[in-house]
Amino acid sequence: MAQQAAPVDVLALGEAMVEFNQTGEGGGRLYLQGFGGDTSNFAIAAARQGARAGFVSALGSDEHGRTLRALWDRERVDHSGVRTDPSAYTAVYFVTHDERGHHFDFMRAGSAASRMQPADLPRDSIAAARVLHLSGISLAISASACDTAYAAIDIARNAGVQVSFDTNLRLKLWGVDRARAVMTDVMKRCDICLPSLDDVAAISGLRDPDALVDWCLGLGAKIVALKLGHEGAVVADAHQRHRIAPHPCKVVDATGAGDTFGGAFIARLLAGDALPTAGRYASVAAALSTEGYGAVEPIPTADRVRAAMEAR
C-alpha cells in the first residue's frame, strides 16, 4: 500500500461501491455504470470543492476495486488507507427509478469493506486529519465495521481531530432499535452532525425541524446541518440557527445529493466560511448534483457552484 504523501483535510471511512443506475432509455433495461458509497461520495464532493480528501476502507482484489482506485486517482482522493482484501469482493448496487423516486438494491453482504477490523486503520493518517467523517452505513454494514468506526472515532478524538457524522439510516442493514442506540451514541461523540430529516425522525420520534436540531445539539454535536431535501436545510450551532432555502434545479436523480451537501459543507467550513455561508454553498452543490444520473458524475466542481450562486 502506498504511503500517504501529506495529511488530508477530510478523511472519510466507510464502503465504496460500483453503481449501476437505471436510465430512461431502453424501457428501463439500460443501466449506466458509475460509483457510489456515501462516504466515498462525500470525499469526492469535498475534493471537488478544493479540500484535500482521503478515504479509509477495503476493496476486493477485483476489477470493481481497481476501477474505484482509478476513480480516486482522478479525483485526487488519497486512498492509501484503503486495503485490498484478496478473500472478499467489492460491493455493487443497482438504482431504479419510478414515480415514487429512486430505489436501491445492494449486493454487499460479506464485502471487503464489511470485513474491516480496527487493526486495519491507518492510525497516523486519522490523527493527522482535520476532520474524520463517517456515516450510519459505516456503522451498519457489519459488527466488525462498527467496531472499526468506533476505534477510528477514538483515535480522532484523542488527537483533537473533529468528527463528522451523517446519519444515513438504512433499515435494510439493521433494525431501528439498534440503529437508534448506536447512532445516538455516535452523535454524542461527534462535532458536526449531518442528519437527514427522515433518518433522525425515525430514531428520535420527532418531526419538527427545529426540535430535531435541538435534539442533535442536546446530544452533544457542536454544529448541526439538518438536510430537508427539496425544502432546503437548517444549519445551527449553540448560538445561531439559519434556514437555508432550496436552490432551484431540474431533478433527474437525487442519489448522492445528501453526500454532496455534506462534503461541500465540511469543505467550506474548513476553508473558513461562516456557518450560513457554508450552508448556502452546500445547498447549491446538492441541488446541482441531482441534475444528472449517478451518485458521483453529477457532483459539481467549485467553479460550477460559484457560478450558480452568482447567477441566482
C-alpha positions as CSV (number, residue, x, y, z in Angstrom):
1,M,0.0,0.0,0.0
2,A,1.4,3.4,-1.0
3,Q,2.5,5.9,1.7
4,Q,0.2,8.9,2.1
5,A,2.1,11.9,0.9
6,A,0.7,14.5,3.3
7,P,-2.1,14.9,5.9
8,V,-5.6,15.5,4.4
9,D,-8.3,17.9,5.5
10,V,-11.1,15.3,5.4
11,L,-10.6,11.6,5.9
12,A,-13.8,9.6,5.3
13,L,-14.4,6.0,6.4
14,G,-16.9,3.5,5.0
15,E,-17.8,1.4,2.0
16,A,-17.3,2.4,-1.6
17,M,-19.3,0.6,-4.3
18,V,-19.7,0.3,-8.0
19,E,-23.1,1.6,-9.1
20,F,-25.5,0.5,-11.9
21,N,-28.1,3.3,-12.4
22,Q,-31.2,2.7,-14.5
23,T,-31.5,5.3,-17.2
24,G,-34.7,6.3,-19.0
25,E,-33.6,4.5,-22.2
26,G,-34.3,1.0,-23.4
27,G,-37.6,0.6,-21.5
28,G,-35.7,0.6,-18.2
29,R,-33.3,-2.2,-19.3
30,L,-30.2,0.0,-19.7
31,Y,-28.0,0.9,-16.8
32,L,-25.2,3.4,-16.5
33,Q,-22.2,2.2,-14.7
34,G,-20.9,4.6,-12.1
35,F,-19.7,4.7,-8.5
36,G,-21.2,5.2,-5.1
37,G,-21.0,4.6,-1.4
38,D,-22.0,7.5,0.8
39,T,-18.7,8.3,2.4
40,S,-16.7,7.9,-0.8
41,N,-19.2,10.3,-2.5
42,F,-18.7,12.7,0.4
43,A,-14.9,12.6,0.0
44,I,-15.2,13.2,-3.8
45,A,-17.6,16.1,-3.2
46,A,-15.2,17.7,-0.7
47,A,-12.3,17.2,-3.1
48,R,-14.2,18.9,-6.0
49,Q,-14.7,21.9,-3.7
50,G,-10.9,22.1,-3.1
51,A,-10.4,20.2,0.1
52,R,-7.7,17.6,0.5
53,A,-9.6,14.4,0.9
54,G,-8.8,10.8,1.7
55,F,-10.7,7.5,2.2
56,V,-10.4,4.6,4.5
57,S,-11.9,1.2,3.6
58,A,-11.3,-2.1,2.0
59,L,-11.8,-3.4,-1.6
60,G,-11.7,-6.8,-3.2
61,S,-8.9,-7.9,-5.5
62,D,-11.2,-7.5,-8.5
63,E,-11.9,-5.2,-11.4
64,H,-14.5,-3.2,-9.5
65,G,-11.9,-2.4,-6.8
66,R,-9.4,-1.4,-9.5
67,T,-11.9,1.0,-11.1
68,L,-12.6,2.6,-7.7
69,R,-8.9,3.2,-7.2
70,A,-8.7,4.8,-10.6
71,L,-11.7,7.0,-9.8
72,W,-10.0,8.2,-6.6
73,D,-6.8,8.9,-8.5
74,R,-8.7,11.0,-11.0
75,E,-10.5,12.9,-8.2
76,R,-7.3,13.4,-6.1
77,V,-8.7,11.5,-3.2
78,D,-5.9,9.8,-1.2
79,H,-6.7,6.0,-1.0
80,S,-3.5,4.8,0.8
81,G,-5.8,3.9,3.7
82,V,-7.9,1.5,1.5
83,R,-6.8,-2.1,2.0
84,T,-7.1,-4.8,-0.7
85,D,-8.7,-8.0,0.7
86,P,-7.9,-10.9,-1.6
87,S,-10.6,-13.1,0.1
88,A,-13.6,-10.8,-0.4
89,Y,-15.3,-8.8,-3.2
90,T,-16.0,-5.1,-3.9
91,A,-19.7,-4.4,-3.3
92,V,-22.1,-3.2,-6.1
93,Y,-25.6,-1.8,-6.1
94,F,-28.4,-1.0,-8.5
95,V,-30.6,2.1,-8.7
96,T,-34.0,2.0,-10.2
97,H,-36.5,4.9,-10.7
98,D,-40.2,5.3,-10.8
99,E,-42.9,7.8,-9.9
100,R,-42.1,7.4,-6.2
101,G,-38.4,8.3,-6.6
102,H,-35.2,6.2,-6.7
103,H,-34.8,2.8,-5.1
104,F,-31.6,0.8,-4.2
105,D,-30.7,-2.9,-4.3
106,F,-27.4,-3.8,-2.8
107,M,-25.0,-6.7,-3.2
108,R,-22.7,-6.1,-0.2
109,A,-23.1,-8.9,2.4
110,G,-19.5,-10.2,3.1
111,S,-17.9,-7.5,1.0
112,A,-14.3,-6.4,1.7
113,A,-15.4,-3.3,3.5
114,S,-17.7,-5.2,5.8
115,R,-14.7,-7.2,6.9
116,M,-12.8,-4.2,8.1
117,Q,-11.1,-4.5,11.5
118,P,-9.8,-1.9,14.0
119,A,-6.3,-3.2,13.4
120,D,-6.6,-2.2,9.7
121,L,-6.9,1.5,10.5
122,P,-4.2,4.0,9.4
123,R,-3.9,5.5,12.8
124,D,-1.4,8.2,11.9
125,S,-3.5,9.4,9.0
126,I,-6.6,9.7,11.1
127,A,-4.7,11.6,13.8
128,A,-3.2,14.0,11.2
129,A,-6.5,14.9,9.5
130,R,-8.6,17.9,10.3
131,V,-11.9,16.0,10.1
132,L,-12.8,12.3,10.3
133,H,-16.1,11.6,8.6
134,L,-18.3,8.5,8.9
135,S,-22.0,7.6,8.5
136,G,-24.7,5.3,9.7
137,I,-23.9,3.0,6.9
138,S,-20.2,2.8,8.0
139,L,-21.6,1.5,11.4
140,A,-24.3,-0.8,10.0
141,I,-22.6,-2.9,7.3
142,S,-21.2,-5.4,9.9
143,A,-20.3,-5.7,13.6
144,S,-16.5,-5.5,12.7
145,A,-17.1,-2.4,10.6
146,C,-18.9,-0.8,13.5
147,D,-16.0,-1.7,15.9
148,T,-13.7,-0.2,13.3
149,A,-15.7,3.0,13.1
150,Y,-15.7,3.4,16.9
151,A,-11.9,2.8,17.0
152,A,-11.4,5.5,14.4
153,I,-13.6,7.9,16.4
154,D,-11.5,7.2,19.5
155,I,-8.2,7.9,17.5
156,A,-9.6,11.1,16.2
157,R,-10.9,12.4,19.4
158,N,-7.7,11.6,21.3
159,A,-5.8,13.5,18.6
160,G,-8.1,16.6,18.7
161,V,-9.5,15.8,15.2
162,Q,-13.1,16.8,14.6
163,V,-15.6,14.0,13.9
164,S,-18.3,14.5,11.3
165,F,-21.3,12.1,11.2
166,D,-24.1,11.7,8.6
167,T,-27.0,9.5,9.9
168,N,-27.8,7.8,6.5
169,L,-30.2,5.4,8.1
170,R,-30.7,2.2,6.1
171,L,-33.1,-0.2,7.8
172,K,-32.2,-3.0,5.4
173,L,-28.9,-3.1,7.2
174,W,-30.1,-3.1,10.8
175,G,-33.2,-2.7,12.9
176,V,-34.4,0.6,14.1
177,D,-33.7,-0.1,17.8
178,R,-30.1,-0.9,17.2
179,A,-29.7,2.0,14.8
180,R,-31.2,4.3,17.4
181,A,-28.9,3.1,20.2
182,V,-25.7,3.2,18.1
183,M,-26.3,6.4,16.2
184,T,-27.4,8.4,19.2
185,D,-24.2,7.2,20.9
186,V,-22.1,8.3,18.0
187,M,-23.9,11.7,17.8
188,K,-22.7,12.2,21.4
189,R,-19.1,11.8,20.2
190,C,-19.3,13.9,17.0
191,D,-18.5,17.6,16.5
192,I,-20.5,18.0,13.2
193,C,-23.8,16.2,12.7
194,L,-25.3,16.0,9.2
195,P,-28.7,14.3,9.6
196,S,-31.5,13.9,7.1
197,L,-35.0,14.7,8.4
198,D,-36.5,11.3,7.8
199,D,-33.5,9.5,9.3
200,V,-33.4,11.5,12.5
201,A,-37.2,11.5,12.8
202,A,-37.1,7.7,12.7
203,I,-34.7,7.4,15.6
204,S,-35.9,10.4,17.7
205,G,-39.6,10.2,17.3
206,L,-39.6,14.0,16.5
207,R,-40.6,15.6,13.2
208,D,-40.4,19.4,13.6
209,P,-37.0,20.6,12.1
210,D,-36.2,22.9,15.0
211,A,-37.0,20.2,17.5
212,L,-34.7,17.8,15.6
213,V,-31.9,20.4,15.5
214,D,-32.3,20.9,19.3
215,W,-32.3,17.1,19.8
216,C,-29.0,16.8,17.9
217,L,-27.4,19.7,19.7
218,G,-28.6,18.3,23.0
219,L,-26.8,15.0,22.4
220,G,-23.5,16.9,22.0
221,A,-23.0,17.9,18.4
222,K,-21.4,21.4,18.1
223,I,-22.7,22.0,14.6
224,V,-25.8,20.5,13.0
225,A,-26.8,20.7,9.3
226,L,-30.3,19.2,9.0
227,K,-31.0,18.2,5.4
228,L,-34.6,18.8,4.4
229,G,-34.5,17.5,0.8
230,H,-36.4,19.8,-1.6
231,E,-37.2,22.1,1.3
232,G,-33.6,23.1,1.8
233,A,-31.7,22.8,5.2
234,V,-31.3,24.1,8.6
235,V,-27.8,24.9,9.9
236,A,-27.1,25.6,13.5
237,D,-24.8,25.7,16.5
238,A,-25.4,26.7,20.1
239,H,-25.5,30.4,19.2
240,Q,-27.2,30.7,15.8
241,R,-29.7,29.0,13.5
242,H,-30.3,29.6,9.8
243,R,-32.9,28.2,7.4
244,I,-31.3,27.6,4.0
245,A,-33.7,27.9,1.1
246,P,-33.5,25.2,-1.6
247,H,-31.7,26.1,-4.8
248,P,-33.9,25.6,-7.9
249,C,-32.9,22.7,-10.1
250,K,-34.3,20.1,-12.6
251,V,-34.1,16.8,-10.7
252,V,-33.0,13.8,-12.7
253,D,-31.6,11.6,-9.9
254,A,-31.1,12.6,-6.3
255,T,-28.9,9.5,-5.4
256,G,-25.9,11.4,-4.0
257,A,-27.4,14.7,-3.1
258,G,-27.1,14.4,0.7
259,D,-23.5,13.2,0.4
260,T,-22.7,16.1,-1.9
261,F,-24.2,18.5,0.7
262,G,-22.1,17.1,3.5
263,G,-18.8,17.1,1.6
264,A,-19.3,20.6,0.3
265,F,-20.5,21.9,3.7
266,I,-17.4,20.5,5.5
267,A,-15.1,21.7,2.8
268,R,-16.4,25.2,3.1
269,L,-16.3,25.2,6.9
270,L,-12.6,24.1,6.7
271,A,-12.0,26.9,4.2
272,G,-13.2,29.4,6.8
273,D,-16.8,30.1,5.7
274,A,-19.3,31.2,8.3
275,L,-22.0,28.7,9.1
276,P,-24.8,30.2,6.9
277,T,-22.4,30.8,4.0
278,A,-21.3,27.1,4.1
279,G,-24.9,26.0,4.3
280,R,-25.9,28.0,1.3
281,Y,-23.0,26.8,-0.7
282,A,-23.7,23.2,0.2
283,S,-27.4,23.5,-0.7
284,V,-26.5,24.8,-4.2
285,A,-23.9,22.0,-4.6
286,A,-26.5,19.3,-3.6
287,A,-29.1,20.7,-5.9
288,L,-26.7,20.7,-8.9
289,S,-25.8,17.1,-8.1
290,T,-29.4,16.0,-8.8
291,E,-29.3,17.1,-12.4
292,G,-27.7,14.0,-13.8
293,Y,-27.6,10.3,-13.3
294,G,-25.4,8.6,-10.7
295,A,-24.0,9.5,-7.3
296,V,-20.6,10.8,-8.4
297,E,-20.7,12.0,-12.0
298,P,-23.1,15.0,-11.4
299,I,-21.2,16.3,-8.3
300,P,-20.3,19.9,-9.2
301,T,-16.9,21.5,-9.0
302,A,-16.4,24.6,-7.0
303,D,-16.4,26.8,-10.2
304,R,-19.8,25.5,-11.2
305,V,-21.3,26.0,-7.7
306,R,-20.0,29.6,-7.5
307,A,-21.3,30.3,-11.0
308,A,-24.8,29.0,-10.0
309,M,-24.7,31.1,-6.8
310,E,-23.7,34.3,-8.7
311,A,-26.4,33.6,-11.3
312,R,-29.0,33.2,-8.6
